[in-house]
Amino acid sequence: MIEVYTDAASQGNPGPSGIGIYIKDGQQQIKEKQFIGVYSNHEAEFIAVVKALELCKERFPEEIISCRSDAKVVVDTIEKNHVKNDIFQSYLNQINQLSSSFPYFFIKWIPEKQNKHADDLARKALKLNN
């Protein structure tokens, strides 16, 4: 099972945004950060999950994916497979399409303090724009 942690950081809402992805595969750790442009904080959180799934599809196509995020709106949307805000529908569609390629995918909400690695990466990604 692959543990995936995602987070996003935005300066303003909307504003310049970065994402952080931290993946644990046993002893192996993968750290990714990316400046993604100007988005709302929620959009950036969805994009982080999309990018994480794309990365996992490349590197771990046959694995069970356990995704963790401190963004309640993202976790609730994916778990219920329903958007309250139509802006998020395309992100949910992408996540559903990508996650269907894995034998099993689940997402879990975690407190911010348990998401430190991904948070640090997202904050560093913001600085890539400066």
N, C-alpha and C positions, 0 to 999 in steps of 0.2 A: 504494500500500500504506500502510495506517495502522499506526503503531507504538503499541502500548498497553502501558503499564507499570502494574502493580498491586501494592499492598502493604497490609498491615494492621498495626495496633499494638494490643496489649491490655495492660491493667494487671491482672495476675493471669491465671490460666488455670483456669477462665473468669474473665472480668472485663470491665470497661468496655472497649469496643473502637471503634476508628475505622478507616476505610479511606481510601486515597489512590489516585487514578487520574490518570495523566499520559499524555496522548495527543499524539502528534506527527503532523501531516499536512503534510508539507513544511515551510514556515516557520510555519504555524499551530500553536499549542500550546493545549491545553485542560487545565486543572487542576481537579480535583474532589476535595473532601474531605467526609466525612460521618461523624458519630457514629452507630453502629448499635445500641448497647445492649450487653448482657452476652452474650458468646460466648467460646468457646475460641479460642485463637490460630489454629488450623487452620480452624475454621469462618469466622472473620473473613476469612481469606485467600481462601476459596472465595467468600464474599459479595462481596469486592472484584472478582473476575473476573466474577461475575454482573452486578453493577452496571455494570462497564465495557462488557460486551456489550450491555446495555440502552441505554446511552448511544450506543454505536456504531450500534446498530440504528436509533436516532432520527436520528443525524447523518450516518452513512456506510453506508446500507443496501446499496449496490452495490459496496463496496470489499473488498479482501483485508485481513484483520485478522491482524496479527502481534502476539501477546500475549507479554509477558515478565513473569516472576514469580521472586522469590527463594525461593518456598515449594516445596521439592522434592516434598512430599506432594501438593500441588495439581497441579503439572505432571505428575508420574507418573500420578496418577489420571486426568487428562484424556487423556494420551497413550495409556494402556493401556485406557481406557474401562472401568475396573474399580476398585471400592472395596474396601479392606481393612477399613474401618470403616463399618458400615451407616449411621452418622450422616451420612456424606457423600453418600449415594446421591441424596437429593433435590437437592443442589447440582449433582451431576454431571448429573442429568436436566435441570435448568434450563440448564446450560451447553451440553449437547448440543442442546437445543431452540433456544436462541438462536443458537448458532454455525452451525446448519444453514441459517440464513437468509442467510448470506454466501456469496459465490462460493467463497471459500477461507478457512479459519481454521486457524491453528496457534499452538501455545504453546511457549515455550522457557524453560528455566531459565537464570537469570543470577545471578551473584554479587551479594551484598548491595550492594557498593560501586558496582555499575552501576545500581542501582535507587534512587539518592539522591532524585530528584524525588518519586517515589511514596511513599517512606519519610517524607520531610519532611511531605508532605500528610497521611499517616496519623497521624503524631504530632500535627500541628496539629488534626486532627479529634478526637483524644482530649480536647484542651483545650476543645472546644466543649461538653463535658458539665460543665465546672467553672464 
